[in-house]
Amino acid sequence: MKKTFLLSSLLLFIIGISLFLNDRSAVTPVAAIEQVRTSVGQIYDEIDLANGKMVFYVRGDNQMINAEYVKKTWTGGWKWGFGGGHSIPPLQKDVLDTEHDWTDQYFPSTKGTPFDLPSPMLFGVILTNDIQTIRVQSERTKESFDAHILSNDLFPFKLWYVLVPEEQGVKFTLEALSSAQKVVSVKTSDWQIHNE
């Protein structure tokens, strides 16, 4: 009995050491992203999420916005989970172009997969001060969600994001609103088309 206990303990210890030594997690969220991306640009912001962080960063002289989900590992490190990005339209100082004054991108939930993004997310940039709110309405449930608006003095644009429950579906009406809550621009997004 004592011999079996010692043998089992030794085996568990060896397995634990092996798992710890083979853990490829990074020390920081950005280092985890750098393990899978060729380059990480300047950090716009980091948002705490369930079991991880969403890191927003800008590449290519303000030409690309990226969002990357990194999750916390059991060893206290960080592992890349899911992400991507899109181009930022050129800033046009004297022209009001409501369609191109803001962008949007959808990330599906990857919950239950090795990537494990906890819920779907929409995000993008706002290139004009005329837009103060982004409202996302689910076509399935008609529920609306106001996006979080982030700003960073290092960049000439604001960033918006909203996490939506999976039951909201993949079809959305996106409204850009002024400070007076007047609709400035409307986009319709059907991300099912993009994911097929």
C-alpha positions as CSV (number, residue, x, y, z in Angstrom):
1,M,0.0,0.0,0.0
2,K,2.8,2.4,1.0
3,K,4.8,1.4,-2.1
4,T,1.8,2.0,-4.4
5,F,1.2,5.4,-2.8
6,L,4.9,6.4,-3.3
7,L,4.9,5.2,-6.9
8,S,1.7,7.0,-7.7
9,S,3.0,10.2,-6.1
10,L,6.2,10.0,-8.0
11,L,4.3,9.4,-11.3
12,L,2.1,12.4,-10.6
13,F,5.2,14.5,-9.8
14,I,6.9,13.5,-13.0
15,I,3.7,14.3,-15.1
16,G,3.4,17.7,-13.3
17,I,7.0,18.6,-14.0
18,S,6.7,17.5,-17.6
19,L,3.5,19.6,-18.1
20,F,5.2,22.6,-16.5
21,L,8.4,22.3,-18.6
22,N,6.3,21.9,-21.8
23,D,4.0,24.8,-21.0
24,R,4.6,27.3,-23.9
25,S,2.8,30.2,-22.2
26,A,4.3,33.6,-22.4
27,V,5.1,36.0,-19.5
28,T,2.9,38.8,-20.8
29,P,-0.2,39.1,-23.0
30,V,1.8,40.9,-25.7
31,A,4.5,38.2,-25.6
32,A,1.8,35.6,-26.2
33,I,0.6,37.5,-29.3
34,E,4.1,37.8,-30.5
35,Q,4.4,34.0,-30.5
36,V,1.8,33.8,-33.3
37,R,1.9,37.2,-35.1
38,T,4.9,38.5,-37.1
39,S,4.7,41.9,-35.4
40,V,2.7,43.6,-32.8
41,G,2.3,47.3,-33.2
42,Q,1.6,50.0,-30.6
43,I,-0.8,49.0,-27.9
44,Y,-4.1,51.0,-28.0
45,D,-5.6,49.4,-24.9
46,E,-6.0,46.1,-22.9
47,I,-9.4,45.0,-21.6
48,D,-9.9,42.4,-18.9
49,L,-12.2,39.6,-19.9
50,A,-13.2,36.3,-18.3
51,N,-10.0,34.2,-17.9
52,G,-8.0,36.6,-20.2
53,K,-7.5,39.9,-21.9
54,M,-8.4,41.5,-25.2
55,V,-5.5,43.5,-26.5
56,F,-6.1,46.2,-29.1
57,Y,-3.1,47.4,-31.1
58,V,-2.4,49.5,-34.1
59,R,0.0,48.5,-36.9
60,G,1.4,50.2,-40.0
61,D,1.4,53.9,-39.2
62,N,-2.3,53.9,-38.1
63,Q,-3.3,51.7,-41.1
64,M,-4.5,48.6,-39.3
65,I,-6.4,47.9,-36.0
66,N,-6.1,44.5,-34.4
67,A,-7.8,42.8,-31.5
68,E,-6.3,39.7,-30.0
69,Y,-7.7,37.6,-27.2
70,V,-5.1,36.0,-24.8
71,K,-6.0,33.7,-22.0
72,K,-4.5,33.1,-18.7
73,T,-2.9,29.6,-18.3
74,W,-2.9,27.5,-15.2
75,T,0.8,28.3,-14.7
76,G,0.1,32.0,-14.5
77,G,1.3,32.7,-18.0
78,W,-0.5,33.9,-21.2
79,K,-1.5,32.0,-24.3
80,W,-2.9,33.5,-27.6
81,G,-6.5,32.5,-28.2
82,F,-8.1,34.3,-31.1
83,G,-7.8,37.5,-33.0
84,G,-7.5,39.5,-36.2
85,G,-7.9,43.0,-37.6
86,H,-8.8,45.2,-40.4
87,S,-7.7,48.3,-42.3
88,I,-8.4,51.8,-41.0
89,P,-9.7,54.1,-43.8
90,P,-7.6,57.2,-44.3
91,L,-8.5,60.2,-42.2
92,Q,-10.2,62.9,-44.3
93,K,-10.1,66.2,-42.4
94,D,-12.5,68.3,-44.4
95,V,-15.0,65.6,-45.7
96,L,-17.8,64.1,-43.8
97,D,-18.2,60.6,-45.1
98,T,-20.4,58.8,-42.6
99,E,-20.0,55.4,-44.2
100,H,-16.2,55.5,-43.9
101,D,-15.9,57.5,-40.7
102,W,-16.2,54.3,-38.7
103,T,-15.4,50.6,-39.1
104,D,-16.7,47.3,-37.8
105,Q,-15.6,43.7,-37.5
106,Y,-17.2,40.7,-35.9
107,F,-15.4,37.9,-33.9
108,P,-17.5,34.8,-33.3
109,S,-17.4,33.0,-30.0
110,T,-14.9,30.2,-29.9
111,K,-16.1,29.0,-26.4
112,G,-15.4,25.3,-25.9
113,T,-12.6,25.2,-28.5
114,P,-8.9,25.6,-27.7
115,F,-9.2,29.3,-28.7
116,D,-11.9,29.9,-26.1
117,L,-13.0,33.5,-26.8
118,P,-15.8,33.8,-24.2
119,S,-18.4,35.6,-26.3
120,P,-18.9,37.2,-29.7
121,M,-17.5,40.7,-30.1
122,L,-17.9,43.5,-32.5
123,F,-15.3,46.2,-32.7
124,G,-13.9,49.0,-34.9
125,V,-12.6,52.5,-35.0
126,I,-14.3,55.9,-35.1
127,L,-12.6,58.5,-37.2
128,T,-14.7,61.6,-36.4
129,N,-15.8,63.5,-33.3
130,D,-19.3,63.7,-34.9
131,I,-19.8,60.1,-33.7
132,Q,-20.1,59.6,-29.9
133,T,-22.0,56.3,-29.5
134,I,-22.1,53.1,-31.4
135,R,-25.4,51.1,-30.8
136,V,-25.6,47.5,-31.9
137,Q,-29.0,45.9,-32.4
138,S,-29.5,42.2,-32.8
139,E,-31.7,41.3,-35.8
140,R,-32.7,38.1,-34.0
141,T,-33.8,39.5,-30.6
142,K,-34.1,43.2,-31.3
143,E,-32.0,43.9,-28.2
144,S,-29.6,46.8,-28.3
145,F,-26.2,47.2,-26.8
146,D,-24.2,50.4,-26.5
147,A,-20.5,49.8,-27.3
148,H,-17.7,50.8,-25.0
149,I,-15.8,53.8,-26.5
150,L,-12.0,54.0,-25.8
151,S,-9.7,56.8,-26.6
152,N,-5.9,57.1,-26.6
153,D,-4.1,60.4,-27.0
154,L,-1.5,58.7,-29.1
155,F,-3.9,58.0,-31.9
156,P,-6.2,60.2,-34.1
157,F,-9.2,57.9,-33.7
158,K,-11.4,56.3,-31.0
159,L,-11.9,52.6,-30.7
160,W,-15.2,50.9,-29.9
161,Y,-16.1,47.4,-28.9
162,V,-19.1,45.4,-27.6
163,L,-19.4,41.8,-26.3
164,V,-22.7,40.3,-27.3
165,P,-24.3,37.1,-25.9
166,E,-24.2,34.2,-28.5
167,E,-28.0,34.1,-28.5
168,Q,-28.1,37.5,-30.3
169,G,-27.1,35.8,-33.5
170,V,-24.7,37.1,-36.2
171,K,-27.0,39.7,-38.0
172,F,-26.8,43.2,-36.6
173,T,-27.9,46.8,-37.3
174,L,-25.1,49.2,-36.2
175,E,-26.0,52.8,-35.6
176,A,-23.5,55.6,-35.1
177,L,-25.0,58.4,-33.0
178,S,-24.0,62.0,-32.3
179,S,-23.7,63.5,-28.9
180,A,-27.4,64.5,-29.2
181,Q,-28.1,60.8,-29.8
182,K,-29.1,61.6,-33.4
183,V,-28.4,58.7,-35.9
184,V,-25.5,59.8,-38.1
185,S,-24.9,56.6,-39.9
186,V,-26.3,53.1,-40.1
187,K,-24.7,49.8,-41.2
188,T,-26.2,46.4,-41.5
189,S,-23.9,43.5,-40.9
190,D,-24.7,39.8,-41.6
191,W,-21.6,38.0,-40.4
192,Q,-23.1,34.6,-41.4
193,I,-22.3,35.5,-45.0
194,H,-18.7,36.3,-44.0
195,N,-18.2,33.0,-42.0
196,E,-19.4,30.6,-44.7
